[in-house]
């Protein structure tokens, strides 16, 4: 009796493997860099470069759609070659280079090209990284593993705007210089991954070899040469396909969060306070993911996803009809709860619906389904926003969330994989 009670805390401490923690810290540093500039990008595009909300929709939609195609390919390819680290490192490297270049652009089309390069990096790294987390964590703690990773990601996204506020306090108006400074945390990410991330080779038969300490990054020449390696979707479980359909419908109504920042400014939140709003939002998402990851491991994945999507519909309706700045702050906090409930649950559900040797492929399709809907989503939302106003645009998003929730109820018979 006493031995078992003494062992429990030890198991809890050791439950998150090294690679899960390291990838969490990498996401933390990367988001410190990216979120230093993200809350200010809409104002930079519209106010400095002379773009419009419709331009914002095109840029964000195309960039995320390009990334989604690469997420599908890179996840599948990492399964086939049995290696994932090279994709992760190369993807973060592109982002490290692209972000500072934003400080040099002088026209919307240059902003567009730079943003697309940044998203290419995200597309190459995301699915192999998610598969590495699933490879490292036992099925019983994957909710916690994904919750930890998302929590670290959001914590970095919370601290980044604080750095931005401090920088602009001492150097007012120096947005371009601030963009250049983001290379510092980017280089820290590269050092952490190249020297610390341990490759866990996935054999073609799905069996995982023992963890290797070799820090060398595998060459990407052969990995980047086969863009036709994606498998047919009908080779995956039918429930997984229905899950992807629900995600696609949901994402069609889930436009870029940049529009929420635009809406917050319209409701009276000062531009100087937008980084603080973004900070509070991401702190709430970070803490929520830590708690929700444990909840998902206890209660399963269905209820958190369904409740989260319904909450999303309510929040979007709120943004559409809000009339005051304080309402924007409140809605952002509730919106953070939606993220916390759904992020670890959605990713754990991916691993429940596929075989152990198809994690990269499954995460490729998962990220593809979300990303490929980003272009029409942001284009439609931006067009509705400009032509019909916020009530119609946000109402569109809320309506599709309700439809997606109905489709999601058809996903049944889960199987837990190792």
Secondary structure, DSSP 8 states (H G I E B T S, - for coil): -HHHHHHHHHHHHHTS-HHHHHHHHHHHHHHHHHHHHHHHHHHIIIIIS---HHHHHHHHHHHHHHHHHHHHHHHHHHHHHT--HHHHHHHHHHHHHHHHHGGG--SHHHHHHHHHHHHHHHHHHHHHHHHHHHHHS-GGGHHHHHHHHHHHHHHHHHHHHHHHHHHHHHSTT-HHHHHHHTHHHHHHHHHHHHHH-----B-TTS-B------------TTGGG-TT----GGGS-HHHHHHHHHHHHHHHT---THHHHHHHHHTT--HHHHHHHHHHHHHHHHHHHHHHHHHHHHH-SHHHHHHHHHHHHHHHHHHHH--SHHHHHHHHHHHHHHHHHHHHHHHHHHHHSS-GGGHHHHHHHHHHHHHHTHHHHHHHHHHHHHHH-HHHHHHHHHHHHHHHHHHHTT--------
